Amino acid sequence: MQEIKNYDLAANKFYDTLDMISLPISSWDLYAPFFYRICQASNDVFMLKNLAESNKWSYGENFDEELLQKEHVVVVTDPQLRIVYATQNIHLMNGYRPEEILGKNPKMFQGVETCKETSRNIGIAVKNKEPFEAVVLNYRKDGSTYNCWIKAEPILNKSGEVVNFIAYEKEVA
């Protein structure tokens, strides 16, 4: 089993370096990238559950469903809106790897064409510690734009204090 995992990791790294999409030669080439994404999502679920436990969240979201079925990107910030965790699939949406955005504010994805009224409404919801849902024009790492659906809410600990904010995101048309 370890040999298959090593093959999948090596093949995925190789395919990520290509500027073109190659046709699979064997069935492993066809299914391995999807299997790798499932493994990443499973690892993200584990990490989110650990984060929830260590911060004593009084929050019962089903991370398995959000990541594995809905394929949402999950971004978690601290109360000062510094990113403390982002799922691996964020790279597929905007080109950033999770380690590149840790400690930064999610506004880093906004730019000149981002609707100021939408940004202001999000800011008000965050300040008031209220959930919100919005579609925002965001910018990828390469500078291109995409519409990002965001559903976010504050996370309280068992004492009722805000310890994190969590956002479920997905690129939409």
C-alpha positions as CSV (number, residue, x, y, z in Angstrom):
1,M,0.0,0.0,0.0
2,Q,2.9,2.4,0.8
3,E,4.2,1.9,-2.8
4,I,0.9,3.0,-4.2
5,K,0.9,6.1,-2.0
6,N,4.5,6.9,-3.0
7,Y,3.6,6.5,-6.6
8,D,0.5,8.7,-6.3
9,L,2.5,11.5,-4.6
10,A,5.3,11.3,-7.2
11,A,2.9,11.3,-10.1
12,N,0.9,14.2,-8.7
13,K,4.1,16.3,-8.2
14,F,5.1,15.5,-11.7
15,Y,1.7,16.5,-13.2
16,D,1.7,19.7,-11.2
17,T,4.9,20.8,-12.9
18,L,3.4,20.5,-16.4
19,D,1.8,23.4,-18.3
20,M,-0.3,21.0,-20.3
21,I,-2.7,18.3,-19.3
22,S,-1.5,14.9,-20.4
23,L,-3.6,11.9,-21.2
24,P,-3.4,9.1,-18.7
25,I,-1.4,6.0,-19.8
26,S,-2.6,3.6,-17.2
27,S,-5.6,3.4,-14.9
28,W,-3.5,4.5,-12.0
29,D,-2.7,7.8,-13.8
30,L,-6.4,8.3,-14.4
31,Y,-7.5,7.7,-10.8
32,A,-4.5,8.7,-8.7
33,P,-5.0,12.5,-8.8
34,F,-8.6,12.1,-7.6
35,F,-7.5,9.7,-4.9
36,Y,-4.8,12.2,-3.9
37,R,-7.5,15.0,-3.5
38,I,-9.6,12.7,-1.3
39,C,-6.5,12.0,0.9
40,Q,-5.8,15.7,1.2
41,A,-9.5,16.4,2.1
42,S,-9.4,13.6,4.7
43,N,-6.3,15.1,6.2
44,D,-8.0,18.6,6.2
45,V,-11.0,17.1,8.1
46,F,-8.6,15.6,10.7
47,M,-6.8,18.9,11.1
48,L,-10.0,20.9,11.4
49,K,-11.4,18.5,14.0
50,N,-8.1,19.0,16.0
51,L,-8.4,22.8,15.7
52,A,-12.0,22.6,16.9
53,E,-11.0,20.4,19.8
54,S,-7.9,22.5,20.8
55,N,-9.9,25.8,20.7
56,K,-12.9,24.1,22.5
57,W,-15.4,25.1,19.7
58,S,-19.0,24.8,20.5
59,Y,-19.6,24.1,16.9
60,G,-21.0,21.0,15.2
61,E,-20.4,21.4,11.5
62,N,-19.8,18.3,9.4
63,F,-16.4,18.8,7.9
64,D,-16.6,15.5,6.0
65,E,-19.6,16.7,4.1
66,E,-18.2,20.2,3.4
67,L,-14.9,19.0,2.1
68,L,-15.6,15.6,0.6
69,Q,-19.1,16.0,-0.8
70,K,-19.5,19.7,-1.4
71,E,-15.8,20.3,-2.2
72,H,-15.8,23.6,-0.3
73,V,-12.6,25.4,0.5
74,V,-12.5,26.1,4.3
75,V,-10.6,29.1,5.7
76,V,-10.3,29.6,9.5
77,T,-9.1,32.9,11.0
78,D,-8.4,34.0,14.5
79,P,-10.5,36.7,16.1
80,Q,-8.2,39.4,14.6
81,L,-8.9,37.9,11.1
82,R,-5.5,36.4,10.6
83,I,-5.7,33.1,8.6
84,V,-4.8,30.2,10.9
85,Y,-5.9,27.4,8.6
86,A,-6.9,26.8,5.0
87,T,-7.7,23.6,3.3
88,Q,-5.4,22.2,0.6
89,N,-8.0,22.7,-2.1
90,I,-7.6,26.4,-1.9
91,H,-4.8,26.0,-4.4
92,L,-7.3,24.7,-7.0
93,M,-9.5,27.8,-6.5
94,N,-7.0,30.7,-6.4
95,G,-3.4,29.4,-6.9
96,Y,-2.3,30.0,-3.3
97,R,-0.9,27.2,-1.2
98,P,-2.2,27.2,2.4
99,E,1.3,27.9,3.8
100,E,1.5,31.1,1.7
101,I,-1.5,32.7,3.3
102,L,-1.1,31.8,7.0
103,G,-1.1,34.8,9.2
104,K,-2.5,37.1,6.5
105,N,-6.0,38.7,6.3
106,P,-8.5,37.3,3.8
107,K,-8.7,40.8,2.2
108,M,-5.5,39.8,0.5
109,F,-7.8,38.1,-2.1
110,Q,-9.6,41.3,-2.9
111,G,-8.6,44.0,-5.3
112,V,-9.5,47.1,-7.3
113,E,-12.6,45.6,-8.9
114,T,-14.0,44.0,-5.7
115,C,-17.3,45.6,-4.7
116,K,-16.7,48.0,-1.9
117,E,-20.3,47.7,-0.6
118,T,-20.1,44.0,-0.4
119,S,-16.7,44.3,1.4
120,R,-18.2,46.8,3.8
121,N,-21.2,44.6,4.5
122,I,-18.9,41.7,5.3
123,G,-16.8,43.9,7.6
124,I,-20.0,44.9,9.5
125,A,-21.1,41.3,9.9
126,V,-17.6,40.3,11.2
127,K,-17.5,43.3,13.5
128,N,-20.9,42.4,14.9
129,K,-19.9,38.7,15.1
130,E,-22.7,37.7,12.8
131,P,-22.8,35.0,10.1
132,F,-22.9,36.2,6.5
133,E,-23.2,34.9,3.0
134,A,-21.9,36.8,-0.1
135,V,-20.4,36.5,-3.5
136,V,-17.2,38.5,-3.8
137,L,-15.0,39.2,-6.8
138,N,-11.6,37.9,-5.6
139,Y,-8.2,37.7,-7.2
140,R,-6.1,34.7,-7.9
141,K,-2.3,34.5,-7.3
142,D,-1.8,35.2,-11.0
143,G,-4.0,38.3,-10.9
144,S,-7.0,36.9,-12.7
145,T,-10.4,37.3,-11.0
146,Y,-13.1,34.9,-10.0
147,N,-16.4,35.0,-8.2
148,C,-16.1,33.5,-4.7
149,W,-19.2,32.4,-2.8
150,I,-18.5,32.7,0.9
151,K,-20.6,31.5,3.8
152,A,-18.9,32.5,7.1
153,E,-19.7,32.7,10.8
154,P,-18.0,33.3,14.1
155,I,-16.9,30.3,16.1
156,L,-17.6,30.4,19.8
157,N,-15.9,28.4,22.5
158,K,-17.8,26.7,25.2
159,S,-17.6,29.9,27.3
160,G,-19.3,31.9,24.6
161,E,-16.2,33.8,23.4
162,V,-15.3,34.2,19.7
163,V,-12.2,32.1,19.2
164,N,-12.2,31.8,15.4
165,F,-14.2,32.7,12.2
166,I,-14.8,30.0,9.7
167,A,-15.6,30.5,6.0
168,Y,-16.8,27.9,3.4
169,E,-15.9,29.0,-0.1
170,K,-16.4,28.0,-3.6
171,E,-15.8,29.5,-7.0
172,V,-19.1,30.3,-8.8
173,A,-20.0,31.6,-12.2
